[in-house]
Amino acid sequence: MPRSAYGLGVFELDPAVTGGPRLRGMAGSMYGSHLVVVGTPDGEQTIAVHTNTEAKGWELVFRAVEAQFGVPPVEGL
């Protein structure tokens, strides 16, 4: 995932990309399925996106995160 840190199966979006909020999550994909969960560290806000297609990019995830958390759109998507 671009513009993120990753370790132990969890990623953290760069606050420079989110406009300030610290967001953490996890993602996984296998044949015919893709799941991403993103939330605030305190658990007050969380969003899960599950599709019945394999990951072909991060556009859907970034648009969902933008809608839920009000982060600015990511350049290049």
N, CA, C and O atoms as CSV, one atom per row, in Angstrom:
chain,resi,resn,atom,element,x,y,z
A,1,MET,N,N,0.846,-1.169,0.000
A,1,MET,CA,C,0.000,0.000,0.000
A,1,MET,C,C,0.896,1.237,0.000
A,1,MET,O,O,1.796,1.350,0.832
A,2,PRO,N,N,0.659,2.147,-0.910
A,2,PRO,CA,C,1.491,3.344,-0.965
A,2,PRO,C,C,1.277,4.266,0.230
A,2,PRO,O,O,0.188,4.315,0.802
A,3,ARG,N,N,2.317,4.989,0.594
A,3,ARG,CA,C,2.275,6.008,1.646
A,3,ARG,C,C,1.801,5.462,2.992
A,3,ARG,O,O,0.963,6.068,3.659
A,4,SER,N,N,2.341,4.327,3.375
A,4,SER,CA,C,1.970,3.727,4.652
A,4,SER,C,C,3.173,3.011,5.252
A,4,SER,O,O,4.144,2.713,4.556
A,5,ALA,N,N,3.095,2.736,6.563
A,5,ALA,CA,C,4.084,1.916,7.251
A,5,ALA,C,C,3.431,0.563,7.510
A,5,ALA,O,O,2.210,0.492,7.650
A,6,TYR,N,N,4.216,-0.511,7.577
A,6,TYR,CA,C,3.643,-1.841,7.710
A,6,TYR,C,C,4.485,-2.693,8.634
A,6,TYR,O,O,5.714,-2.661,8.569
A,7,GLY,N,N,3.830,-3.456,9.496
A,7,GLY,CA,C,4.522,-4.401,10.358
A,7,GLY,C,C,3.540,-5.280,11.085
A,7,GLY,O,O,2.477,-4.811,11.491
A,8,LEU,N,N,3.869,-6.549,11.262
A,8,LEU,CA,C,3.042,-7.515,11.985
A,8,LEU,C,C,1.618,-7.606,11.434
A,8,LEU,O,O,0.675,-7.869,12.180
A,9,GLY,N,N,1.469,-7.387,10.133
A,9,GLY,CA,C,0.159,-7.514,9.507
A,9,GLY,C,C,-0.721,-6.286,9.621
A,9,GLY,O,O,-1.857,-6.303,9.146
A,10,VAL,N,N,-0.234,-5.229,10.233
A,10,VAL,CA,C,-1.014,-4.007,10.425
A,10,VAL,C,C,-0.299,-2.862,9.726
A,10,VAL,O,O,0.927,-2.769,9.780
A,11,PHE,N,N,-1.061,-1.984,9.067
A,11,PHE,CA,C,-0.461,-0.806,8.448
A,11,PHE,C,C,-0.943,0.448,9.155
A,11,PHE,O,O,-1.991,0.447,9.799
A,12,GLU,N,N,-0.183,1.499,9.031
A,12,GLU,CA,C,-0.563,2.808,9.552
A,12,GLU,C,C,-0.390,3.812,8.434
A,12,GLU,O,O,0.699,3.946,7.877
A,13,LEU,N,N,-1.468,4.527,8.097
A,13,LEU,CA,C,-1.393,5.522,7.043
A,13,LEU,C,C,-0.613,6.731,7.520
A,13,LEU,O,O,-0.769,7.177,8.657
A,14,ASP,N,N,0.210,7.246,6.661
A,14,ASP,CA,C,1.040,8.407,6.943
A,14,ASP,C,C,0.140,9.607,7.252
A,14,ASP,O,O,-0.693,9.967,6.421
A,15,PRO,N,N,0.285,10.241,8.436
A,15,PRO,CA,C,-0.541,11.406,8.769
A,15,PRO,C,C,-0.420,12.544,7.753
A,15,PRO,O,O,-1.336,13.359,7.642
A,16,ALA,N,N,0.678,12.617,7.018
A,16,ALA,CA,C,0.803,13.634,5.971
A,16,ALA,C,C,-0.210,13.375,4.851
A,16,ALA,O,O,-0.650,14.313,4.185
A,17,VAL,N,N,-0.580,12.113,4.642
A,17,VAL,CA,C,-1.560,11.757,3.622
A,17,VAL,C,C,-2.979,11.959,4.138
A,17,VAL,O,O,-3.848,12.411,3.393
A,18,THR,N,N,-3.224,11.632,5.394
A,18,THR,CA,C,-4.582,11.728,5.935
A,18,THR,C,C,-4.950,13.145,6.346
A,18,THR,O,O,-6.115,13.416,6.638
A,19,GLY,N,N,-3.993,14.042,6.374
A,19,GLY,CA,C,-4.290,15.402,6.812
A,19,GLY,C,C,-4.255,15.529,8.317
A,19,GLY,O,O,-4.734,16.523,8.861
A,20,GLY,N,N,-3.701,14.550,9.002
A,20,GLY,CA,C,-3.550,14.631,10.449
A,20,GLY,C,C,-4.000,13.409,11.222
A,20,GLY,O,O,-3.267,12.950,12.098
A,21,PRO,N,N,-5.203,12.846,10.931
A,21,PRO,CA,C,-5.644,11.701,11.725
A,21,PRO,C,C,-4.718,10.497,11.566
A,21,PRO,O,O,-4.259,10.212,10.460
A,22,ARG,N,N,-4.446,9.801,12.647
A,22,ARG,CA,C,-3.666,8.569,12.603
A,22,ARG,C,C,-4.661,7.431,12.375
A,22,ARG,O,O,-5.586,7.238,13.165
A,23,LEU,N,N,-4.467,6.686,11.299
A,23,LEU,CA,C,-5.358,5.588,10.954
A,23,LEU,C,C,-4.552,4.309,10.804
A,23,LEU,O,O,-3.479,4.301,10.202
A,24,ARG,N,N,-5.084,3.230,11.359
A,24,ARG,CA,C,-4.426,1.927,11.290
A,24,ARG,C,C,-5.395,0.902,10.737
A,24,ARG,O,O,-6.611,1.070,10.827
A,25,GLY,N,N,-4.854,-0.152,10.167
A,25,GLY,CA,C,-5.730,-1.181,9.631
A,25,GLY,C,C,-4.982,-2.411,9.214
A,25,GLY,O,O,-3.799,-2.584,9.506
A,26,MET,N,N,-5.711,-3.273,8.515
A,26,MET,CA,C,-5.132,-4.491,7.958
A,26,MET,C,C,-5.863,-4.804,6.663
A,26,MET,O,O,-7.001,-4.383,6.458
A,27,ALA,N,N,-5.198,-5.543,5.799
A,27,ALA,CA,C,-5.793,-5.891,4.511
A,27,ALA,C,C,-5.375,-7.292,4.116
A,27,ALA,O,O,-4.316,-7.780,4.512
A,28,GLY,N,N,-6.220,-7.923,3.336
A,28,GLY,CA,C,-5.888,-9.246,2.840
A,28,GLY,C,C,-6.665,-9.542,1.574
A,28,GLY,O,O,-7.755,-9.010,1.360
A,29,SER,N,N,-6.105,-10.385,0.747
A,29,SER,CA,C,-6.738,-10.735,-0.516
A,29,SER,C,C,-6.444,-12.183,-0.838
A,29,SER,O,O,-5.349,-12.682,-0.575
A,30,MET,N,N,-7.406,-12.840,-1.396
A,30,MET,CA,C,-7.208,-14.180,-1.923
A,30,MET,C,C,-8.132,-14.327,-3.118
A,30,MET,O,O,-8.879,-13.400,-3.432
A,31,TYR,N,N,-8.099,-15.445,-3.779
A,31,TYR,CA,C,-8.875,-15.636,-4.991
A,31,TYR,C,C,-10.332,-15.243,-4.777
A,31,TYR,O,O,-11.050,-15.881,-4.008
A,32,GLY,N,N,-10.759,-14.188,-5.465
A,32,GLY,CA,C,-12.161,-13.780,-5.431
A,32,GLY,C,C,-12.586,-12.995,-4.215
A,32,GLY,O,O,-13.787,-12.804,-4.022
A,33,SER,N,N,-11.678,-12.530,-3.386
A,33,SER,CA,C,-12.068,-11.810,-2.176
A,33,SER,C,C,-10.979,-10.817,-1.766
A,33,SER,O,O,-9.787,-11.091,-1.905
A,34,HIS,N,N,-11.407,-9.666,-1.262
A,34,HIS,CA,C,-10.478,-8.647,-0.774
A,34,HIS,C,C,-11.121,-7.983,0.438
A,34,HIS,O,O,-12.286,-7.588,0.382
A,35,LEU,N,N,-10.378,-7.858,1.527
A,35,LEU,CA,C,-10.886,-7.255,2.758
A,35,LEU,C,C,-9.883,-6.231,3.271
A,35,LEU,O,O,-8.682,-6.496,3.322
A,36,VAL,N,N,-10.386,-5.057,3.651
A,36,VAL,CA,C,-9.577,-4.015,4.274
A,36,VAL,C,C,-10.374,-3.460,5.445
A,36,VAL,O,O,-11.563,-3.168,5.316
A,37,VAL,N,N,-9.711,-3.317,6.585
A,37,VAL,CA,C,-10.308,-2.707,7.771
A,37,VAL,C,C,-9.403,-1.559,8.193
A,37,VAL,O,O,-8.194,-1.743,8.338
A,38,VAL,N,N,-9.978,-0.372,8.394
A,38,VAL,CA,C,-9.224,0.813,8.792
A,38,VAL,C,C,-9.974,1.489,9.925
A,38,VAL,O,O,-11.200,1.585,9.898
A,39,GLY,N,N,-9.231,1.960,10.928
A,39,GLY,CA,C,-9.870,2.648,12.042
A,39,GLY,C,C,-8.912,3.543,12.798
A,39,GLY,O,O,-7.705,3.541,12.557
A,40,THR,N,N,-9.470,4.299,13.706
A,40,THR,CA,C,-8.662,5.145,14.577
A,40,THR,C,C,-8.076,4.271,15.681
A,40,THR,O,O,-8.673,3.254,16.036
A,41,PRO,N,N,-6.918,4.644,16.233
A,41,PRO,CA,C,-6.297,3.820,17.271
A,41,PRO,C,C,-7.190,3.604,18.494
A,41,PRO,O,O,-7.076,2.577,19.163
A,42,ASP,N,N,-8.072,4.554,18.793
A,42,ASP,CA,C,-8.946,4.404,19.962
A,42,ASP,C,C,-10.183,3.560,19.670
A,42,ASP,O,O,-10.947,3.255,20.586
A,43,GLY,N,N,-10.393,3.175,18.405
A,43,GLY,CA,C,-11.526,2.335,18.040
A,43,GLY,C,C,-12.846,3.067,17.914
A,43,GLY,O,O,-13.881,2.433,17.710
A,44,GLU,N,N,-12.838,4.379,18.028
A,44,GLU,CA,C,-14.079,5.151,17.937
A,44,GLU,C,C,-14.691,5.106,16.540
A,44,GLU,O,O,-15.914,5.129,16.400
A,45,GLN,N,N,-13.858,5.043,15.515
A,45,GLN,CA,C,-14.335,4.960,14.139
A,45,GLN,C,C,-13.603,3.830,13.430
A,45,GLN,O,O,-12.378,3.727,13.497
A,46,THR,N,N,-14.363,2.996,12.758
A,46,THR,CA,C,-13.780,1.894,12.000
A,46,THR,C,C,-14.618,1.676,10.754
A,46,THR,O,O,-15.837,1.845,10.772
A,47,ILE,N,N,-13.955,1.300,9.678
A,47,ILE,CA,C,-14.665,0.962,8.453
A,47,ILE,C,C,-14.061,-0.330,7.908
A,47,ILE,O,O,-12.848,-0.535,7.955
A,48,ALA,N,N,-14.928,-1.193,7.392
A,48,ALA,CA,C,-14.475,-2.434,6.761
A,48,ALA,C,C,-15.018,-2.469,5.340
A,48,ALA,O,O,-16.193,-2.186,5.106
A,49,VAL,N,N,-14.157,-2.816,4.399
A,49,VAL,CA,C,-14.555,-2.936,3.001
A,49,VAL,C,C,-14.228,-4.360,2.564
A,49,VAL,O,O,-13.072,-4.783,2.600
A,50,HIS,N,N,-15.263,-5.095,2.152
A,50,HIS,CA,C,-15.067,-6.455,1.662
A,50,HIS,C,C,-15.656,-6.525,0.265
A,50,HIS,O,O,-16.821,-6.178,0.066
A,51,THR,N,N,-14.876,-6.966,-0.695
A,51,THR,CA,C,-15.359,-7.096,-2.062
A,51,THR,C,C,-15.257,-8.543,-2.514
A,51,THR,O,O,-14.446,-9.319,-2.009
A,52,ASN,N,N,-16.092,-8.879,-3.467
A,52,ASN,CA,C,-16.031,-10.237,-4.006
A,52,ASN,C,C,-15.199,-10.259,-5.284
A,52,ASN,O,O,-15.526,-10.950,-6.248
A,53,THR,N,N,-14.126,-9.494,-5.265
A,53,THR,CA,C,-13.153,-9.487,-6.347
A,53,THR,C,C,-11.765,-9.356,-5.748
A,53,THR,O,O,-11.610,-8.842,-4.641
A,54,GLU,N,N,-10.782,-9.805,-6.454
A,54,GLU,CA,C,-9.418,-9.685,-5.948
A,54,GLU,C,C,-8.955,-8.234,-6.016
A,54,GLU,O,O,-9.481,-7.449,-6.807
A,55,ALA,N,N,-7.990,-7.881,-5.204
A,55,ALA,CA,C,-7.453,-6.524,-5.190
A,55,ALA,C,C,-6.829,-6.202,-6.538
A,55,ALA,O,O,-5.971,-6.933,-7.033
A,56,LYS,N,N,-7.272,-5.101,-7.121
A,56,LYS,CA,C,-6.696,-4.647,-8.385
A,56,LYS,C,C,-6.105,-3.263,-8.218
A,56,LYS,O,O,-5.613,-2.673,-9.180
A,57,GLY,N,N,-6.149,-2.744,-7.010
A,57,GLY,CA,C,-5.644,-1.408,-6.721
A,57,GLY,C,C,-6.216,-0.943,-5.395
A,57,GLY,O,O,-6.992,-1.652,-4.753
A,58,TRP,N,N,-5.829,0.236,-5.002
A,58,TRP,CA,C,-6.262,0.755,-3.701
A,58,TRP,C,C,-7.290,1.873,-3.812
A,58,TRP,O,O,-7.655,2.471,-2.799
A,59,GLU,N,N,-7.768,2.172,-5.029
A,59,GLU,CA,C,-8.688,3.297,-5.218
A,59,GLU,C,C,-9.949,3.154,-4.371
A,59,GLU,O,O,-10.341,4.108,-3.700
A,60,LEU,N,N,-10.591,1.995,-4.384
A,60,LEU,CA,C,-11.815,1.789,-3.607
A,60,LEU,C,C,-11.564,2.006,-2.119
A,60,LEU,O,O,-12.369,2.637,-1.434
A,61,VAL,N,N,-10.457,1.486,-1.624
A,61,VAL,CA,C,-10.132,1.626,-0.199
A,61,VAL,C,C,-9.921,3.097,0.162
A,61,VAL,O,O,-10.475,3.580,1.151
A,62,PHE,N,N,-9.121,3.810,-0.638
A,62,PHE,CA,C,-8.865,5.207,-0.312
A,62,PHE,C,C,-10.138,6.051,-0.409
A,62,PHE,O,O,-10.303,7.002,0.355
A,63,ARG,N,N,-11.031,5.719,-1.333
A,63,ARG,CA,C,-12.298,6.469,-1.428
A,63,ARG,C,C,-13.192,6.201,-0.214
A,63,ARG,O,O,-13.852,7.115,0.280
A,64,ALA,N,N,-13.217,4.970,0.261
A,64,ALA,CA,C,-14.000,4.647,1.456
A,64,ALA,C,C,-13.424,5.331,2.691
A,64,ALA,O,O,-14.170,5.852,3.519
A,65,VAL,N,N,-12.101,5.329,2.815
A,65,VAL,CA,C,-11.443,6.002,3.948
A,65,VAL,C,C,-11.695,7.504,3.877
A,65,VAL,O,O,-11.927,8.143,4.903
A,66,GLU,N,N,-11.651,8.064,2.688
A,66,GLU,CA,C,-11.940,9.490,2.516
A,66,GLU,C,C,-13.367,9.809,2.964
A,66,GLU,O,O,-13.593,10.804,3.653
A,67,ALA,N,N,-14.325,8.971,2.577
A,67,ALA,CA,C,-15.721,9.200,2.952
A,67,ALA,C,C,-15.942,9.058,4.458
A,67,ALA,O,O,-16.666,9.859,5.048
A,68,GLN,N,N,-15.337,8.061,5.083
A,68,GLN,CA,C,-15.542,7.812,6.508
A,68,GLN,C,C,-14.816,8.805,7.404
A,68,GLN,O,O,-15.380,9.296,8.382
A,69,PHE,N,N,-13.563,9.099,7.068
A,69,PHE,CA,C,-12.722,9.881,7.970
A,69,PHE,C,C,-12.471,11.308,7.497
A,69,PHE,O,O,-11.825,12.087,8.198
A,70,GLY,N,N,-12.973,11.658,6.315
A,70,GLY,CA,C,-12.819,13.007,5.806
A,70,GLY,C,C,-11.395,13.366,5.432
A,70,GLY,O,O,-11.021,14.539,5.454
A,71,VAL,N,N,-10.598,12.364,5.088
A,71,VAL,CA,C,-9.214,12.648,4.695
A,71,VAL,C,C,-9.214,13.144,3.256
A,71,VAL,O,O,-10.105,12.799,2.480
A,72,PRO,N,N,-8.224,13.950,2.898
A,72,PRO,CA,C,-8.150,14.446,1.529
A,72,PRO,C,C,-7.879,13.315,0.545
A,72,PRO,O,O,-7.289,12.302,0.920
A,73,PRO,N,N,-8.301,13.473,-0.716
A,73,PRO,CA,C,-8.033,12.428,-1.699
A,73,PRO,C,C,-6.525,12.231,-1.897
A,73,PRO,O,O,-5.741,13.175,-1.794
A,74,VAL,N,N,-6.143,10.992,-2.181
A,74,VAL,CA,C,-4.750,10.657,-2.393
A,74,VAL,C,C,-4.381,11.007,-3.826
A,74,VAL,O,O,-5.097,10.640,-4.758
A,75,GLU,N,N,-3.285,11.703,-4.010
A,75,GLU,CA,C,-2.823,12.086,-5.344
A,75,GLU,C,C,-2.580,10.850,-6.193
A,75,GLU,O,O,-2.038,9.851,-5.720
A,76,GLY,N,N,-2.986,10.931,-7.446
A,76,GLY,CA,C,-2.709,9.858,-8.375
A,76,GLY,C,C,-3.771,8.782,-8.438
A,76,GLY,O,O,-3.648,7.843,-9.224
A,77,LEU,N,N,-4.820,8.897,-7.623
A,77,LEU,CA,C,-5.886,7.885,-7.701
A,77,LEU,C,C,-7.058,8.433,-8.467
A,77,LEU,O,O,-8.058,7.739,-8.646
